[in-house]
Amino acid sequence: MRTKWLLIALPVLIFVVLAQSAFWVPSYASQAERDPARLTTFLRAEIGDVKRLNPILQMEAGAQNVMLNKVTETLITNDETGKLVPRLADRWEVTEEAYLAVVADRQLADGTPVTGESLLGALRRAWQSAKLGALGASIQSLELVPGETRRLSETVLVADENGNKQPVTLDLTVALPERVKFRLSKVETRLFEQLGAVVGASYFRGYPFAERFKLQKPELLAQVRDRFPDLLAVAEHNPVITFYLHPGVRWHDGAPFDAEDVKFTYEALIDPKNASPRSASFVTIRSVEVVNPLTARMTYKRLYSPAIIDWASMDIIPKHRLDVNGLAREMDARGIHGAEREKFTLRDSSYNLKPIGTGPFRFSEWVPDQYIRLVRNDDYWRRKAEYREMYFRVIPDYLTMELELQSGALDRYEAQPYQAERYRNAAGYQVVSSPGGQYAYIGYNMRRPLFQDVRVRRALGMAIDVESIIKYVLDGQGRRSTGPYFSSTPFGDKSLKPLPYDPAAAAALLAEAGWKKNRAGLLEKDGKVLQFTLVTNNGNPKRKAVMTIAQEAWRKLGIDCKIQVFEWTVFIGEFVDVGNFDAYVLGWVGGDLDPDQYQIWHSSQAHRDELNYVAYASPRADDLILRIRTEYDVDAQIELTRELHRVIAEDQPYTFLYEPLMAIVLDKRIVRVRKAADGQEELENIREPAFGSVDQSVAEWRKLRLTPRGVVQ
């Protein structure tokens, strides 16, 4: 009896303690009264700590929240309408250099034998006589360039003694023939199709590729042979992006920022020793040239339309701190010698824990599992931030976050759906809604035989009532997700219906796949019970609710599903990144304007620390992904993205759940400060941007002592 009363009294006691804290915890206003610095300090929270802060080594949303355009900056960025605008680069231009090989055993369309001079002459006559139509306006020059030897490195997968495929870098050379070089004012994707009238359509077919290649390891020829047509094409597109950098920018340690830093960032991204999860977006670059200290010129190996968008999300890192000489100085200072020195890479650098950048805030300190502190960069080259300090606190559950907000110990809170309306009606708070730019999903590890059958994956998704999740877990603050593209973008197929909730059809699919119930009521096939473990991160109530709902839905079908939650860094580092899971609940954030899905869905991106976590492999999807990357015509590209959306939705490597609507709660005393060229200030409430996150304008936020009047709504 005593135990019974204790169990009843304990929750009541906890509630009383929490409730009465509202009376003794100092409010925001009282904190500001005693400590004016509180007005210039911004406090926000993350659900879990990050692993590292080096932008080229991480894709975590938490690390990007800390770093992107706060500590480090990108060359260009998206404004609040989604338009690309300058950041570290003052301006940029996209042009093209294209090459047409001289194939000496061919004839031109008029029967003339092909030589370098005859090919150049025929092309020049067609151009100058306006026979090339609109294409002629893009051509700036034509010239014949001699043959040359090109040195290349290609990474291939080779089985080791245990049969496991490991990446091996091959060094090879290719003897390039004479070629006609085109300089174009813009990228012409149909250039060679249009030249068919001059050289003949058959000119581009077949080529003796193999005899022009030499491998350092000839025994691995078979692994690289199918890449020869890409490495030596008869017709070669080379898009060029030239960035003209802003003068006078300095790193936080005082060193000048210049084009060498841009080139080094590219080299660090593609260096296999660094194992960057972002490298796939930059391997299509042939070279980055430092034209002068304020001009970086990037030449691409082939057509790659997402190139400019990739640079809008890639922070630049400092060469002087992280190149060979910088790492050597660090190893000297840390007393690292011998074999350990040989293995030392960017992944081991202290920069990952104490980064510098060019942004409006400087990194100050990181207390693991507690907070990361940034301080204002008073030497910033653009407008200085309003806040003097910014804290990213680690608070592993949302209840504690809410209490901290109400006590004045947080300035920003990502409200749970059921809380949003309450805060909209609460005095002293403002709620800014945002589409969120994210979707939640359940991912299935297709390395596991169980999940290689699409019928099983579809059945698992059809057993879950996602509409009820949106209604009860999200309090209606969400919409169904149907595939890999957000509903707010033009890239997804909006006519595609989401996977239906149909447990009976799900059971029929499992039966068709050979799963029958045994005496215990569990599905069984070939003597094995249908069982697996579903995992997610701790501290996220929505994901935990999804996990519990899915487990119960699957139990009704006869599936034995166990569920586990882990601290964020353990969940990502020991399960997701390394492919050590059966299924997991997670979400993707960002990339709203990027049609490129290569890193997440292409079959080549399923290795450790790469982003195709579920090891999805589809020849149809691979082909579409590559075609999307080479299509510069926006309308044609959208047709391809919509087809990819349908293919992935059909295959269901994920159960696509929902796109949440985010509700960011802020104190009403926080306003945005607009400054005119003459220095005049205008205060306005924080608003939902048409594109991107609410926080992207945080450097322009100011906290006032009292709730403002006369603020622009």
N, C-alpha and C positions, 0 to 999 in steps of 0.2 A: 504493500500500500504506500509505503514511504517512497519507493522508487517511482510509482505512478505519479504522485504529487510533484516529485522532483522533475520528472519529464514535462509536466504541465507548466511548472513555474519557470523552468530555465528559459524557454523562448520568450516568456513575458518579461523576464529580467533583462534579457539582451535587448528587447525592443525599448524598454524604459531607458537603458543606458544610452542607446543610439539616439532616442528622441530627445533626451535632456541635453545631449551634446549641442543641440541647436542653440541652447541658452548660454552655454559657457564658452563655446569655440568662438574666437574673435571673428567678426564679420569682415568682409572686404573693406568696408568703409572704416572700421576701427583700426584695421591693419594699416591702411593708408594714412590715417591720422597720426599714428605713432611712428610710422616709417614711410616717408615720402618715396623711398626707393621702390616700394611695392607698386607704385603707379607705373614704373618703367621696367617691371619684370613680368614676363609672360610665362605662365605655367600651363603645360598640357601633359597628357598622359599617353603612354603606349601600353598595350596589354602584355607585352613581353619585351625582354631585352633583345638587342641585336647582336649578331656575331662579329661583324666588322664594319668599318665605315669607309673603306676604300671603294669608290663607286664602280670600278671595273671588276670587283670581285663579289659583288652582291646584287641581288634583285629583290631584297626584302623591302616591303612597304615602309616598315619602321625606320630603316636606315635611310631610305630616300626622303622620308619626312624630315629627318635631321639635316641631310646634306644638300639635297637638290635645290640650287639657287638660293641657299642660305649660306652654307660654308663654301661649297664649290658651285661652279656655274657652267652652263652650257654655252656653246657658240651662238645658238639661236634658241628661241623658246616660243611657246604658244601664248598669245594674249587671251583675254577673257572671252573672245569670240571664236577662238580656235585658230586664228590667223597666225602664221609664222612671222615673228618679229625679231630684230637683232637683240643680242645679249653681249657676249664677248666679241662677237663679230659685228662690225658696223654695217656690213652688207655682204651679199654673196651673189654668185652667178652660176648657172648651170649651162654648160656647153657640151660639145662632144668632139672627140677625135675618133675617126673610124678608119679601118684598114681593109683593103681588098688585095689578097695575095695574087701574085703573078704566077699562074699555073701554065707552065710553058707548053704543055702538050695539048692545050685547048685551042679552040677557035672562038672569035667573037661572033656576035649575032650575024654580022655581014660576011662571015667566012674568013676574015683576016686572022692569020696565025697570031697567037698571043706572045708578045714580048713585053718587057717593061714599058718601052716607049710607045708601042702600039696601043696598049691598054690605057696608058695615061692620055694619049692623044685622043682616043675615042671618047673617053669620059669628059675631057676638057671641051671637045667640040659639042657634045650633047649639052653640057652646062652652058656654054657661051651662046648657043643657038636657041636657048630657052626650051629645049625639048624635054627637060626634066620637070617642067611645071613648077608648082609651089616649092618643091624640093630645092630648086635652084636658088631661091632666095635665102636658104639656110646655109648654103655652101659658101665659105669664106675663102678657101684656097684648096688647091690640089697639088700634090708633089709626089715624086717617086723616091722612096727611101730604100737604101740598100739592105740586103739580108744581114742578119746579125744572130748571135747566139744568146739565148735567154736562159738564165739559171732559175730554177723553180724548186719549191719544196711542197710536197703533197703529203698529207697525213692519211694513212690507210689502216684498216683493221686487219691484224694478222694473228692467227691462232698460235697460242704458246704451247708448251709441252703438255699442258693439262687440257688443251682444247678450248681455253678461254680466249676470246678475241681481245687483243690489246692494241692501242694506237701506236703506229710506227711512222716516223717521218722519213720520207724518201727524198733524196736530193737527185735532181735530174737536170739535163740540159736539153734544149730544143733549138734546132737550126732553123731560124725563120727565113723564108725566101724574100726576094724583092717584093715590095708592097706599095700600092698607091695609098697615100694618106690623105684623108678628108678632114678639113677643119670646118666645124659646123657651129652656127650660133646657138643652136638648141639641139636637144636629143631628137633624132629622127629614127623612130623604131622601125619604120618600113623602108629605110634607105635602100637596102639591097634588093628588096622586092621591086622597087621602082627602077633599079639599075638593070633589071633583067632584060629590058628592051635593047640595052647596049651590049651586054656581055653574053646574053642568052641564059635561059632558065637553068640549063644543065651545068652551067659554070660552077655552081655551088655544090654539086653532088660529088661525093667521093674524093678521097685525097690519100696519098701514101703516107699516112701519119707516122706509123711505127718507125720507118727508116730515118726519120728526122730526130728521134729521141734517143738519148743515152742515159741509162740509169746507173747510179753508183752501186746499186744492188740488183743486177739483172735478173736474179732469181725471183724477184717480186714483180716482174713485168705484168703478170696476169692481174694483179691487184689494181693496177693503175691504167691498164690498156683502154678501158672504156671511157677514161677521162681525156684521151688524146684529142678528140674533136673539139673539146672545150679549150684545151691548152694551146692548140694550134688550129684555129678556125680559118677557113678560106675567107670568110667575111667576119670582121671583128668590130663590135661596138665597144667604145671606151668612153662612157660618160665622164665628164669632168666637173667637179664642184670646186670653185675658188672662193675661199673665205678671206675677206679683208678685215683685219682685226682692229679693235679700238685701241688707239695709242694711250700710253700712260697708265695702263693697268698693272698693278703689282700684286704679288702673292702676299699672304699675311706675314711672311718673314722678311718682306722688303725686296725680294728678288723680282726683277721685271718679268711680266708675262709676255710671251711671244710665240711665234709660229713653231718654234722648236718644241714647245710644250704640247701643241696640237699633234705634231708628228709622233712624239713620244707616247702620247695617250693611245694612238692607233697601234704602235708597236707593242705596247704593253697588253693591249686587248687581244692581239693575235698570237702572242708568244705562248706556245703550248705549256711552258713551265708554269705559267700563271693560272692556267685552267679557268679562264674567265667564262662565266655563264653567258656573257654578252658577246662573245667573240663571233658567233654565227652571223651577226648583223654587219660585221666589218671585214670578213674574209674575202668579200668580193672586191675589195680595194686592191689595185695592183701596186700603187705607190702613193706616198704622201711626200710632196716636195715643198721645201722651204724656199719660196721664191725670194723673199726678203723677210726681215724680222716681223713684219705685220701682214704677211700674205702666205697662206697655206693653200697648196693646190693638190687636190685629191683626184687621182685617175682610177677609174673602176675597170675591172677586167671584162665586164659584160654589162648588159642592161640590168639595172637594179633600181626600180622606181622608189622603194621606201628609203633610199639613201639619205635624203635631206631630213626626213622625219627621225631617223636614227640619231642624227647629230643633235636634234632638238631635245633628246632625253639622255644624252651622254655627257656627264660632267668631265671637264678637262682636269688632269692631274699634273703635278709639278715634276718636270724632268730633273731639275737640279737636286731633288730629294730622293728620287726613285730610280734613276738610271744606274748603270753599272758602277759609276764613281760614287753616286749617292749611297747605294747599298753597301759599297766597300767602306765608306766612312762610318756608316752605322755599325757594321760588323766590328770595325776597329774599336769603336766606342763601347760596344757591348762585350768585347773580348771573345768574339767567335772566331775559331781557327779550325784548320784541318778539314776533315771530311764534312763537318757541319757547315763550313763556309761554302763548299762546293754545292750543297743542296739548298742554300739560302735563296729565296725568291721573294717577290712582292708579297706573297702570302705570309711570309714570316716577318715582314717589316713592321716596325712600331707605328708606321703611318696608318695602319689599319685601326689603331686605337687612339692615335693623336694626329688627325689629319690637318693639313692646311689647305686653304683655297684662295679664291679671289673675291668671295662673296661678301654680303653685308654683315655677316656674323663670323666671328672667329671661334674655333673650338677652344674650350677652356678646360673641362675635365669630364671624366667618365668614371662614375662609381658603379661597378657592375651590379645589375639587378636593383639599382636604386634610381639613378638619374644620369642624364647627359646635360652638361651646361654649356651654353654658347654665350658669348659676349659681343656687344656691338663692335663692328669694325669702323672706328672713327676716321680711318684713312680710305674709306671706300670710294671708288672712282665714280659711282653714281650717287643718287640721293641717299643720305644716311638713314638707317632704320630708326623708327620712333622708339622702339624698346632698347634698353641698355643690356638686358639679359633675357635669355630664353632657356627654360628648363623643359626637358623631356623626361618626365618621371615614369618609372616602371611600376605600374599598379596592376596586378594580375587578375583583378576581377572588377566587374562593372558596378557592383554595389558600393565598393569602397571608392571608386571613382566618383560616383554620384555624391556620396557623403563629403568627399574632399571638395567638390565643386560648391556644395552648399555651405561649407565652412569657410570658403574663400581661399582654399589651398590649391585650387585649380581655376583657370580662366576659361578653359575650353573642355567640353564634355560631349562625346558622341552618344547621344541619348538612345536608349533602347526604344523601339517603335511604340510600345505602350506608354512610354513616358513623355513622348514629344508633345502631345496635346496639353498635358498638364503644365509643361514649361511655357507653352505659348500663352497660357492664361495666368502665369505667375508673375507677380510684380518683380521687377529687377532683372529679368532675363530677356534675351532675344533668341529666337530660334531661326536658324537659316537652313532651309531644306536644300538638298542637292541630289541630283540623280545618282551620284556616287561613283559612276564609271567602274562598276564591278559586278561580278556575278558569283554566286555560290554554286558549288557542285560536289558530287561524290565521284572520286576518281578510282578506277579499277586497274590494278596492276596486271597488264596484259603479258607480263613475263610468266605469270602463273597460268598453268593449263586451264584452270577453272574459268578464267575470264577471257579466254581466247575465243569462246563461242559467243557470237553476237546475240544469240537467242537468250543466253543467260543474262547478259548485260541489259538487254531490253526488258526482260522480265523483272529484274531488280528495280529498274526505274518505274515500270508500270505499276508496281506494288505500292508505291509511295504517293500519298495524297498531297501533292505540292500546294494545291489551292488552299487546303486547310492549314498548311504551314504558313502561307502568306497571311491568312486571315487571323490565326491565333498566335503564332510565334512572332510575326512581324506587325501584328495589329493592323493589317491591311496595307502597310507601307512597303509595297514591293510589287513587282510584276514578273510574270513567268519568263524564264530564260529558255531559249530553244536551241541554242548552239553557241559557237565560239565568238560571235560578234555581238556587241551590245545593241539593244533595240534602239538606242539613241543615235546610232551611226547609220549611214546609208549602205553599209557593207553586207549586213545580214539580209536573209530572205524573210521579209515581214509577213509573207503569205503562209509561211511554214507554221503548222500547228504544233504545239508542244506535245511531248509524249503523253498519251492519255493515262488517267488513273483507272486501271482495269485489272483488279486482282485475279479475276477469272481467266482473262486472256493471258496474264502473266503465268498462272499455273499451267495453262495449256502449252505455252512456249517451253516451259521447263520440262514438261512431259515429252514434248516433241524432241527435246535435246537429250532425252534418255533418263531423266531424273524421276524416280518413282518413290512413293512413301514406303518406309519400312514399318515394322511393328510398333516402333516407338513414335511413329508419326513424323519422322524426319526423312527428307529427300535423300535418296541414295542411288549411286550409279557405279557399277563394277566393284561393288563392295565398299565404296567410299561414301561417307556422309557429306552432304553439301554444307560445309562449314568454313568460316573464315573470320578474321578479326577486322573490325572497322575502328580507325583511330582518328583523333583530332587533337587540337591544342587546348590546354586548360585555359579558363578565364573568358571563354567566349560562349555565352549562354545560347546564342542562336545555333551555333554549330553543335553544341551538346544536345540541344533539343532535336535538331535534325537527326543526329546520331541515334537518339533514343526512339524517335518515331520510326526511323528506317528499321531498326532492330526489331521492333514490335510488328511492323508490316511484314517483314521477311519471316518472322517466327510463325505467322499465320499460314505462310506457304509451306512450312516445314523446313526452314533454313535455320541452321545453328550459327548465329552470328554473335560473337563476343565483341564488346566495346571497351576501348581504353582511351584515356586522355593523358597527355604529357605536357610538361612545361614547354613553352614555345621553341626555345633553342634546341631542346632534345628532339621534339617532334620533327622539326625541319632537318636538323643535322644528322640524326641517327636513323631516321625513317624515310622522309620524303626525298631528300637530296640523293640518298644512296640506293633508292629503290627497294628498301627493306620494309615492305608493307603488303597487305592484301588489298585493302581499300582504305580511303581516307576522306574526310570532309575538309574542304578548303575553299578558297576563292581566288579569282584573278582580279587585279586592280589596275586601271590605267590602260593606255594605248588606244584611247577612243578614236583618234584620227589616223591610226596606223592600220593599213590593210594587211600588213605582213604578219603571218602566223607561223613563220618558219621555226622559230625557236621552241614553240610550244607543241607543234603538231608534226613537223617533218620527222621521218623515221630515223634520220641520221643524228637527231638531237636527244637520244634516249640514254646517254651514258651518265656516269656519276657527275653530279654538279651541273648537269644540263637540265633544260626545262621541260622536256617531254617526259615528265615524271612517270607516266603510265605506260611508256614504251608503245605508244600507238604507231602502227605501221600500215599504210594504205597506199598502193601505187597510184590510185586515182587522186588521193589527197596530195601526195608528193608532187604529182604533175601539176595540179592546180596551184599549189603553193609557189612553185617555180615560175609558172606562167604569170601569176600575180606580181611577182617580183620584177618581171621584165616588161610589164605593160604600163606605159606612160599615159595612155589615153584613159582618162578618169572613168568615162562611161563603160568602156570595154573592161576595165579593171573591176568595176562594180559587178558586172555580169559574172566574172570569174569568182569574186568573193562570195557571191550569193550561191553559186554552185558548190563551193567549198563548204559553206555553211550547211547546205543540204546533205552533202556526203558525210560530214562528221556527225550530224544529227542522226543520220540513218545508222551509222556504225555504233553510236552511243558508247564511246570509250569513257565518257563521263555520263552520269545522270545530271543533266543541266537542271538546276533547281529554280533559282529566282535572282532577280536584280533588285537589291534593296534600295529604298529611298533613304538617304542619310539625313539625320536631323542633328545639326551641330548647335549646341547650347552655349551661349556666351553671356557674360554679364552685360547689362544694358549700358554700362559706362564705357564700353569699348566701342570706338568709332573708327572709321577710316578717314584719313586726312588727305585730301586732294590739294596739291599745291600748283598754283598757276606760275607762269614764267616770271611774273613780277613779284613772286613770293607770297601772294595772298593765299590764305588757307580757306578751305571749305570742308566742313565736317559732314559726314553722311553715315547712316547706319550700314552695318555690314550686310551685303546683299548676296543672293545666290547668283553666281556667275553663269553665263550662258554655256561656258565650257570650262572644264577643269574643276579644281577643288576650291572650296571656300577659303582655304588657308594660303592660296598662292599670292594674295596681296598682304600677307601678315606684316611685312616690313613697313607698311603704310598705316598700321593700326596704332591707335593711341588709347591709353586708359585715362579717363577723367575722374576727378575726385567725386563729382556729383553726376547724377543722371542728366544728360544734356538736354537743352531745349533749343528749338530752332534748327535741329539737325535735318538735313535732307533725307527724306524717307526713301 
